[in-house]
Amino acid sequence: PSDSILKGAYNQTYIICKRDTMEEENSKEDSGDNDYQERRVMFRCGNWCYTGNITLDASILTLGDLPKAIPALQKQQNRLHYYCNASSVPRESPFYDCLSYINAGTEFFARELGCDDILAEVARRAKEDTWIEDDAKNTYFELQANQV
């Protein structure tokens, strides 16, 4: 939206696709090594989107896996190729709905977190919970996108 409070803000987003059941069954038959699997991903870095396949642990990814998954994604970024400008993801793309949902969610969070009451509460809590201001901490937030 043109009235976005995040317009011009830097953004990094990873979208990791789930494997569909048929693909997973074929993979099990083709390979004896089921500890790792290929996943289709999209990486948004600023205004550019890249896509491709990367290899991740075969387990289901959860928020607790992010400290391991993000470095694995970063090590394999060279396997991704340029896809499109972030504002021009094709509607038929498997990433379009998810990216739209993430953009709407981050816009909502930015508006909510930027209101005076929330900022005052975060400032108050930062004095009690020092991890809020600790840049060395690995703090992650999860936005789960269900099929829309």
Protein Blocks (a to p, Z undefined) as FASTA:
>chain_A
ZZlckgoiacdddddddddfklmmmmmmmpmblkbccddddddehjbccdddddddfbdc
dfklmmmmmmmmmmmmmmpccfbdfklccfklmklmmmmmmmmmmmmmmmmmmpmklmmm
mmmmmmmmmmlmmmkbccddddddddZZ
